[in-house]
Amino acid sequence: MPPHAPGTYTFTLTVRDGRGGAATDTMRVTIAPQPEVVVFPGVAFDLHGRWTRVDDATAAFRSRLYYPNLGGPKSTGPAANPESLRARASRVAAGGRVR
């Protein structure tokens, strides 16, 4: 089932036994809104290597991060000591959502 927007939903299930018997039950489910955490990369990241901040009027805090890979090869897996990285320490409450 796809995710639903916050709100209260009613689900009804009817079970039939094939011989005329049936049972129905209804359940109400409330989906609470999840708090969102907005990351502002123009301020909060420690950049290393070729990562740069770029002005972007449509981005959070009006800047975004950019990595010019210049046609370089794709990573085959995590590196113990990457030459280019962006680091951010943050705390997100349980159930929180980062966007």
N, C-alpha and C positions, 0 to 999 in steps of 0.2 A: 504494500500500500504506500502511495506517495506521502511525503510529509504534509501535514496540515497546518494551516495558520492557527495562531493562538485562538482559543475559544472553547466552548463546550459542545461536544458532539454526542449524538445518541445513536447507539448501534443496537439492532434487534436481530436475534437469531431464532429461527424456527427449525426444529428438528422433527422429521416425520419418520415413523417406523415402517411404513409401507403396508400397514394393516388398518389404517384409519386413525391411529394414535398420533398425536402431535404435542409438542411442548414448545413454548416460546418464552424467551427471557430478553429483557432489555437492560442495557448498561449505558450509563452516561460517563463520558471521559472528558476531563478538562485538560487542555494543553495550555500551560502557562507560557508567557513570552520569555524568551531567553535574552539575558542582557548581552549586548554586543560590546566588544572591545575594539576600538578603532586605533590602529597603529599609525603613527605619523612618522614615516621614514625620513622626512626631511630634517628631523631633529634627533630622533632616538637611536640611530644606528651608528656603530663604529665601523667604518669602511676600511678595507685593506685591498691591495692589488688594484685592478682596473675598475672597481665599482665607483660610480660617481652619482652625485645628486643632480637632478635636472629639474628646472622650473617647469611646472605643469599646472595651469590654472584649474584643471579638472580633478586634480589629485588632492587627497587629504593633506592639509597644511600647505597646499599649493606647490608641492615638490614630490618627486618620485625617485626611486633608485633605478639606475641603468647599468647594465654590464655589456660592454661592446665585445662580444666574443670573437669578432673579426673572422668568422668562418672557422674557428678552432674546432678541434674534435670534441665530441660529446664525452662526458664523464662515464666511465664504466662502473663506477661505484663511489662510495664515500672515500675521501682522502684523509689520512691522519693529520697532515699539515698542509691544507690547501694554500695555494699562493694568492688566491683572491677569495675574499669572503666578506660577508656582512654579519655583524654580531649584534644581537639585541637581547637583553635580559628583561623579562617581564613576568608578571604574575597574573594568571587568569583564574578567576574563581571557578570552582567546580561547576560544570554545566554551562560555563560561559562560552561565547562564540567569538572567534577572531575574524575580522574581515579586513 
